[in-house]
Amino acid sequence: MSEWTAYHEDNRKHALKRIRNMALSRQYKKELYLWINSYLDPFYISGSIAERKKDLDDPFDLLRTEAEKDLEFTVLRATSKDRSNSDVIMFESNLLLMFNLMLSDIRAS
């Protein structure tokens, strides 16, 4: 496992732990788990990019757009109580940041 892969895997695990400790609705928590386990998993993303390279010259932008849209759909599952906490909103933006950093590392490797 390369150094950047271990770093991003640690980020994924940290995000999952953080969700467990947040007071979120059951449905929203479930959707966040699914998003994190898909888009913050360096092995899944690397494989997805390798698979898409067969059909696309640059699969990175397409994957970035998919991740952003999926997170938007995930946020739709949030209740008003979930969205009333600014920590949750900051957490969501950090998820996208972690995804984009991982995508940059994959592109550079």
N, C-alpha and C positions, 0 to 999 in steps of 0.2 A: 504494500500500500504506500503510495507516494505521500510526501509530506502534506501537499495541498489537499489530497483526498482525506487524510486523517483529520485535518483542520476542519473541513466542511462536514465531515461525519460528526465531529464533536459539536459543531454548530447545530446540526439537525437534532442531535440528542438533547442539547441544551434547550432548544425551542420546544421540544416535546415535554421536557420537565417543567418548563415555564407554564405551558398550558395547563398541566395538571394542578398547578398551584393558583391558577386564576379562577375567579368566580365567574364562570361563563355558563350559558345555557348548554344543555346536553347536545342539542343539534349543532350549534355553532362550534362547540368543542370537537365534535366528531368531524365536521367539515374541515376544520383547521388541521386536525391530525392527518386527514387524507391529503390535504394540500402539502403539508410539510413532508410526509413520507413519499410524495411523488416528486416535488420540485426542489427539495433540499437534500435529496439522496444523490450523492455524487456518482454512484454506480449506475443508477437508473438514468440520470441525465446524460452521462457519457455514452451509455448504450443507445439512448434515444437519438442522440446527435449522430452517432456512427450509423445507425439505421437510416436516418433521414438524409445523410450525405449521399446515399445511393441515388436519391431522386432530386435533391436540391444542391445547389452550389454552396449556399450559406444558410444552414438550418438554424443558426443562432437567433436571428431576428424573429423567425417564426415561433421558436420555442419561447422566447421572451414574451412575445405577444400572448401566447397561450397561457403562460404562467400568470400574467397580469389579469387576463380575462377570468381565469379560474379563481383567482383570489377575489376578484370583484363578485363573482357568483357566490363564493364562500361568505363574503361579507353580507350578502343578501339574507343569509340564514341567521344572522345575528339579531337578537331582540333589541329593543330600545334600551334595555338595561345593560346589555353587552356593550353597546355603542356609547353609553353615557360616561364611560371611564376613559380618560385620555391615555392611560397606560395601554389600553387595548389598541387604540388607534396608532400609537407609537410602535407597538409590537408588530402590527400589520406592515407598517412601512419598513421596519427592520427585517421582516421576512423577505420582502422584495429586495432589499439591499443585500442580504445574504445570498439570495438567488443570483443576483447580478454579479456579485463578486465571484461566486462559484463558476458562473458561465464564462467570465473573463479568464479565470484560471484554466478552464477546460480549453478555451480557444488558444491560450498561450502555450499549452502543452503539446 
